[in-house]
Amino acid sequence: MKTRINRLLNRLKVEYAVFWVLCLLLVGLYEADVLPQGVWAGDARMEYIFQTVGILLAVAFIPLSLRVFSLSLTRYVRALPLVEALQSYCRWNEVRMAMLLVPALFNFSVYYWTLNTTGLLCGIMVLVASLFCVPGRNRLLAELDLSDLPEA
C-alpha cells in the first residue's frame, strides 16, 4: 500500500509541477514575442469583455475548485475502499488543478492581449490559490483519514 501511495504522490507532484510549468511557459512565450502582445490593446469593447470574463472565471473557479474537492472528499471518497479512494482522490485532484489552470492561462493571455494589469492580477490570484493544492504525504493521509499508516 505504501508503494501505491508513493506512486500517487509522485503523480500528483508531477501534475502540480506541470500546472506551474504551463503557466510559466505561456508567460515566457509572450515575453519572448513568440505569441503576439497587445492585439486587443486600445479596443475598449474587447478589453472589457476579456477582462470581465477573466474576472468571472477567477472569482468562480477559485472557490469552486477548492470547495468541490472538499465536498467530494467528505461525501464520496472517504466512503470508498482504500484502493478506489486513492484513485478517486487523484481524479478529483486533477479536476481541481484543471479548474485552476483554465482561468490562469486565460487571465495571463488577457493580460498580454490587452496590456492591462487586471488579467495579471487575476492570474496571480489563481496561482496563489494553487498553493492551497500542493500535494504532500501528510496532507493525503489527513484528507483520507489514513492516520494509522506509518510515515515511512
N, C-alpha and C positions, 0 to 999 in steps of 0.2 A: 504494500500500500504506500510505503514511503517513496518508492520509485515512481509510482503514478502521480503522487502529489508533487514530487520534484519536477517531473516532466511537465505537468500542468503549470507550475510556477514559471518554469523556463519559457513555456509558450506564451504565457500572459506577459512576461517581461519583454519578450521579443515584440509582441503586438503593441505594447505600450511604447517601446522604442520606435517602432515603425510609425506610430502616430506622430511623434515629435519629429522624426526624420522627414516625413511628408510635409509637415508644416514648414520646417526649415528649408527643405528643398524648394518649395514653392516660393518662399521669400527670396532664396538665393537665385532662382531663375528670373524673378522680377528685377532684383538688384543687378544682375549681370546683363540685363537688357535682352535676355533670350525671349521673354514674354513682354509684350508691349505695355508701357505705362501711360497713364493719362488719356486713355482712349475716350473716356466719357467726361473728362475734366471740362468744365465750362457749360455742360449741358445740364441745366438745373433740374429738369424733369427726371432725367435718368439718374442723376446723383440722388435725388430724393427717393426714387423708387428703390435703388440699390441699397441705400443706407437704411431705409425703413425695413426692407426685407432682412437685411443683415442684423439689425437690432432685434427684430421679432424672432429670428432664428436663434440668436444667442439667449434672449430672455426666455424663450420657450424650451429650448433643448437643454440648457444647463440644469435647471431644476428637474426637468422631466427625466433626463438620463440618470441622475442620482437617485431620484425617487422610485423610478421603475425598477432599478436594480435592487433597492432596499425592499420594495414590496415583493418582488419575485423571490427574494431570499426568505422572507418571513412567511409567505403564504405557500410557496411551492417547493423550493429547492431543499429546504431543511427536512421536509417530509419524505424525501426520496431515499432509497438505499445509497450507500456511500459512493459507489462507482457511478451511478446515474447522477448523483448530486454533484460530483466533480465535473462531469460533462456539462450539466446544466449551468453550473457556476461559470464555466468557461464560456459557454454560449451567451449567457446574459452579460458577461463582462465584454465580450466582443460587440454586442448590441450597444452597450453603453459607450464604448470607445467610438463606434461608428456614429452614434448620435452626437458626439462631441466633435468628430472630425469634419462633418458636413458644415456646421457654422464656422469652424475655424478656417477652413480653406476658403469658404465663400467670403468671409469678412476680410481676410488678408487680400483676396483678389479685389474686393470692393475698394480697399484702401489704395491699391495700385492703379485701379481703373479710374477712380475719381480724384485721387491725390488729396483726399480729405481724411483726417485722423479718426473719424467716427468708426470706420471699418477696422482700423488698427486697434482702437480701444476695445471693441467687441471681440476681436480675435485674441487679444491678450487676456480678456476675461475668460474666454473658453480655455486657454492654456492654463490659467490659474485654476480653473475648475477641474482640469485634468489631474492636477496634483492631489485631488481627493481620491483618485483612482489608481494610485501607484500600487502595483501588486507586491505582496510580500507574504512570507510564510506565516507570520503571526497573524496578519490580517485574515488570510484564508482560513486558518484554524479557528479564529474567533468568529468569523462570519458564518461558518458552517457548524459551529458548536462542536468542534473536534478537540476539545481541551485535553482529552485522555491520550492523544497520540504524543509520543516523545518528540523533543525538539530536533534531535539529530536526524 
